[in-house]
Amino acid sequence: MSGYWAGILVILAINVIAAYSAWLPLAAGQVNLGTAGFMAVGAYAGAVLSGDYEWPVGAAIAAGAVASGLLALLVGSAVLRTRGLYLALATLAVNEVVRGILLNWDAVGGASGYPVIAHIELLPIAIAALCVFLVAAWLGASRFGMTLHAIEQDETMTGLFGVHVSRVQLAAFTIGGVMAGLAGALYAHHFSYIEAQYFTVLMSVTIVLSVVLGGVQTVWGPLVGAAFFTLLPELFRGASNWRYVLFAAGVIAIMALRPQGIVTRAALMRLRRAA
C-alpha cells in the first residue's frame, strides 16, 4: 500500500472514531459541538504522558481517552441541563475554552504546538476504529441504545416510564467524550505533532455534519458519513480549485435527496426483507 493511501486510511479511521463520539449524544437528541475540544484533551494528555513521563504508548493513549471522558462527565453534568440550541452553544464554548487554554499553556508548547515522540502506524489505529464500531453496535442494540432512541423521540414520555433521562444522556455524553479522546490521542501519536489550532469548532461541526449526513438512526450512519467526508474530497482532488465546490454540491444533493441521512432504519429493514 502506498504512503498516500495509508495516510488516507489513517484519517478515515480517526474520523470514524470521532463520528461515533458525536453519534451517541445525537442519538439521545443532543448536539455536541465540543467534540474537537475533547479530542484535543485526549491528544495532549496522551502526548505528554508518552513523551514527558515515558509511558508506554498504549497506556498513554488509553489515559488520554479517560482524561477526555472525565472532562466530558464534568462538563456534561453542567451543560446537559440545557437543551437544543443552548446545549449546542454551551458545548461550542467548551471547545473554545479548551483550545484557548492549550494555546496559552507554555508547558504544552502554546501556539507553537507540541511534538509527540511515540509513533503508531495504521494497523493499531484501524483496530481501534473497528473496536469502537463494535462497541457502538453493541450499545445501539442494547437496552441502553433503545433508551437513547426513545429519549430522542420523546424525552418527556420516556421519563414517565421510569427512565432517568438525565443520567442516560450523561452516560452517552461521557462515552462520546472517551471516544473523542481516543481519536485525538491516536491522531497525536501518528502525526507526531499537535497544535491547538487544529481542534477548532469547524472540526466539531464537520464531525456532527458527517453523522447527520450518514444517518443518526442506525449504527451504520456514522461509518458511512465519515467515509463520505473523508474519501469524496480525495476523489475530487484532480478538480483543483473546484474540489471543495464539488464536494459541497455533493453534500447538498444528498441532503436534498436523503434528508434523514444516507442510511436509515427503514432502508435497512427493506434490505433485510430483500435478503
DACOR-V184681 format. One record per helix or strand of 3 or more residues. SS is the DSSP state (alpha for helix, beta for strand). FROM is the first residue (numbers start at 1). TO is the last residue. If there is no record, write none. Layout:
BEGIN
ss = [SS	SS]
from = [FROM	FROM]
to = [TO	TO]
END
This chain:
BEGIN
ss = [alpha	alpha	alpha	alpha	alpha	alpha	alpha	alpha	alpha	alpha	alpha	alpha	alpha	alpha	alpha]
from = [3	35	57	84	106	110	122	143	155	165	196	201	220	237	265]
to = [27	51	79	103	108	112	141	153	160	191	198	214	235	257	274]
END
